[in-house]
Amino acid sequence: MHRRGLGALLSMTRILVCDPIAEEGIKLLENKGYTVTRGWQLPKAQLLSVIAAYDAIIVRSATRVTAELLSKAVKLKVVGRAGEGLDNVNLEEARARGIRVVNTPHVASVSVAELTMAHMLALARKIVDGTNTLREGKWVKDALMGVELKGKTLGIVGCGSIGKTVERLALAFGMNVLAVDACADGKFVPLEEMLPRADFISIHVPLTPQTWHMISTREFNLMKEGVMLVDTSRGGVVDHEALYQALVQGKVKAAALDVFEQEPPGVSKLFRLENVIATPHVGAQTYEAQQRTSIEVAEKVIEALEAHES
């Protein structure tokens, strides 16, 4: 195609960025000649009325790409998911409409794995309790007896990129690893065999119909008394009502959560328990991960659009 004609075609290509991504990725799209709308201030309810104008959209976890939204996206060629999970994208509907879906499955692995270890250490050494009591003017050193990670058994549920990274970090701490998946160095075991043996359990699976509430009352009953649980995967993988009961009963000594069945979770009764610490789904919230994610999703959207145009 003639250069002027190609330039006109690119300038007519419109991309809606529904959730915030780092500017590096947006600049890549703009430098390519695409018209980019920074649309994260747009109320989600208004997406249905504007989506018809766009050739591609980029989302994170806040925007749900539903069948209804896709039905109104008459020009849409590409959905870019800046992140690993695709549970907020109706893949079946996208495929039926010939819309390509791309994501960035590995770029935040280090950030999520490091948060997992931070939560594990915070539980083991009661760091949040120590901070809060000092802020209250108290010196409760004797009540903050903790445990070492070294020599403890970590059960990892799901060994994709994040799970494998957690495994490597845990081994560096001298932990024993039992993996409910095929990790590189951890011993692969069925879930039912891992649960009674693990001192710590960390969850790293996507949310699917098969993983919904995969950790519930039955699984908590199988766990070792006094286990500590860390969940940085997806809300809904752990049944939070069953977790609450296990924490109250003492079966689970403590839990650290970065994900929730409903986000934002509002005022959950889990937050009233002193043996629960939590963060608001910040696993990928590091400058490094956000930059990598933004650049990679932009590159993949460009690649998909170019493939469609050729």
Secondary structure, DSSP 8 states (H G I E B T S, - for coil): --HHHHHHHHHH-EEEE-S---HHHHHHHHHTT-EEEE-TTS-GGGHHHHGGG-SEEEE-SSS-B-HHHHHH-TT--EEEESSS--TTB-HHHHHHTT-EEEE-SSTTHHHHHHHHHHHHHHHHHTHHHHHHHHHTT---GGGG----STT-EEEEE--SHHHHHHHHHHHHTT-EEEEES--SSSEE--HHHHTTT-SEEEE-----TTTTT-BSHHHHHHS-TTEEEEE-S-TTSB-HHHHHHHHHHTSEEEEEES--SSSS--S-GGGG-TTEEE-SS-TT-SHHHHHHHHHHHHHHHHHHHHHHH-
